[in-house]
Amino acid sequence: MGHWFSDSVRPSGTERTGELAPFNGLAYGVIDGHLFAGWQTPDKEDGTGADPVWSVHDLGTGRLQASMTCGYDLNNHINAGNYRSNREYGVVASPNGRYLAAGPVVFDLQRKKGICLAKSGDRKDIVIVSIRDDGTAYGAVQQDSTAEGTEPAAVQVDLNEGPNTAKVLGRGTIVPLVTNVKGAGRFLSRDDNGALHVSLRRER
C-alpha cells in the first residue's frame, strides 16, 4: 500500500491546508478498502457556517470516488483542532460494496454520488445501520429527544430513489444489523429479562 496526502485528493468546495493552519478534514473511518472522510468548508457570505463536505477515497491511492455536501456536523468529532478517536456512528457497507454509510451520510459508489439523510426541513436525521445489495437500507430516526425507555423508530430507505422514500416501520420492528449476499439478516434483541438474543433470518 502506498501513501498520499489529503491536500492532493481533497474534494471541490474545500480549502487547502496552510503550513501553519490545522487540517481541515477528518479521516472518519475505513471499510473494505475505502476511506470515509469529512471536510470543513468556508463560512457563507453572511458569516453562518456551511455544511461540511463528505467523501469516499480509495484507501491505497487516495483517489476520490464520490463526494457531497451533507449537514452531519463535523464538530461532533473536531474540537478546537483536537481529533477524537471515537466516532458517533460506525461505517457500514452493503455485501457487494456498492453502498457505504456512516450514520446519515451515504454513498452509492456505482453511481459515484452521495445520499444525505441528515435533518432537513421536517425530516429528522436518519441513521443507517445496514444496507442490502439492492440499495434497501435499514436504520432509525434520530429524535431530538427520546423519552426514557422509548426506542427510536425503525426506518427503511430505498437508496436508489433517495431520502424521500424513507418509511417508518411498525412499532417494535427490529432491523438487521448485518445483511448478506443472499438477503438474510442478522438481528439482535433482548427478552424481558434483558438476555441478548442473536438470530439469523432468511429473506421471505
N, C-alpha and C positions, 0 to 999 in steps of 0.2 A: 504494500500500500504506500502511495506517495504522500506528499504533504502539499498544503496550499494555504493561502492567507485570505481571510474573509473579504478584505477590500477588493480583491480581484474577482470575486464572484457575487458581490452584493447585488440585489435586485434594484431596478429603477425606482426612483422615489426616495431613496435613502442617500445619506451623505457619507463621504469618505471620512475615515477616522484620522484626525490630525496626529502629529507626532506626540503632542502633549495632551491631547484630548482623550477621554475614556472611550472604550469601544462602544459603538452604537448598536451592537447586536448581541444576541444571546443564542448559544447552542442549546436548544431546548431538550432535544432527545434524539436517539438513534434507534432505527429499526430496519432490519432486512437490507442493510447496505445503503440506507438513506439517512440523511441528517435533517432534522426538523429545526428551523431557525426562526427567530423573531428579531425585527429591526425597528429601532425607534425612528420616527420621522420628524421633520421640522414642523414647528407650530404653524398654525394657519395665520393668515394676514391679520386677523383680529386678535391674535395672541392666544387663542384657545388651542389646546392640544389636538393633534391629528392622530387618527388611528394608526397603529403600527402596521408594518408590512410583515407578512409571514411567508416563508419559503421552504422548499424542499430541495436538497442538493444531493448529488452523488457523493457518497461518503469518501470514496477513494480519490476523486478528482476535484470535488467541489463544484462540478458543473451544475448550473441552475436548471432544475427540472420543472418547477412551477412556482408561481408566487401570486399573492393577492393582498389587498388591504382588508383587515378584519379587526373589529373592535374588542378583541380579547386583550386586556391590558397587560403590557409587559412589566409594568411597575409592580405587579404581584411577585416578580422574580428579580427585579433590579431595584436596589435601594441605595441611592447615592453612590453608584458605581460599584457596590459590593454584589457579587454574583452568588446566589444561594445554590446549593447542590440539589435541594429538593424541588420537586415540580408539583403543581396543583393537580395535574392530570397526567396519566401515562399515555405514551404514544402507542396506538394500535393500528393494525393493518388487516385488510381482507386476506384470506388464504392465498389468493393469486397475486397479491402485492400491488394490485391496481389502485386501491384506495388506502389512504393513510389519514389518521386523525389524532389530534391532541385536544381533548375537551371539545370546544365549539369550532375549532379550526380543522377543516377537512380538505384533502386534495384528491383529485382524480388524475393520476399520472398518465393515463392513456390519452385523455383529452388535454392534459397539461393545463389544468385550471383548478381554482380553489372554490370551495363552497363554504361561506361564512355563516355559521349558526349562532353567532353572538347576538345578544339582545338588540332588537331593532323594532322601534315603534311599540306596539302592544305585545310583541313576541318576546318571551323570556329567553335567556341563554339555554341552548340545548347541548348537553354534554354527551358525546358519543363514547360508548364502551365496547362495541363490537360491530363488525361490518361483514356482510355476506359478499360472495364474489359477484352477485348481480347488482350490487350497489345499495341493497337494503341495509340500513344502519339502525342500530338499537341504542337507546340511551335513556336519559332522564331530563326532565325540565328542571332547570336550576332556579328555584324560587328565591326571591329576595330575603324572605324569612320563612322558616318552616316551624310549625308548632311542634313542641316536643313529642316524640313518638310517631310523627307523621312522616311517611316515606315520600320522597319526591315522585312525581307522576312519571310512569314509564312512557316512552315515546318511540315511534318508528318513523324513519325518514327515507324517502327514495332519493338517493344522492344524484341520480341521473336527471331528476326533474327539479331539484333544488329545495331551498328552505320552506317554500310554501306548501310542500307535501307533508310536512310534519303532522303526525296523527297521534294524539294522546291515546294510550291503550287503557283497557279496563282497569279499575281499581284492583290492586293486588297482583297485577301481571308481573311476572319475573322475566327479565330479558336475559339472553345468553351473554356470558362474559367472554366466550370464545366461540367462533363458528369454524367449521372445517370445510374442505373442498366438496364434500358430498351433502352439505346443507345441514348437518347435525350441529347441535349446540351443547355447550357445557354450562350448567346452571348451578348456582349456589343459593341456598336458602337456609333458614333456621326454623326449627319447630317451636312449639310453645315453651319448651324447657331451655331454649337457647342453643340446642345442639345443632351443629352445622351439617347440612345435607349437601352432597355433591352428586349431580346426576348428569348423564349424557343422554340426550333425547334426539331421536332421528326426526327428520322432516316428514310431516304427514303427507 
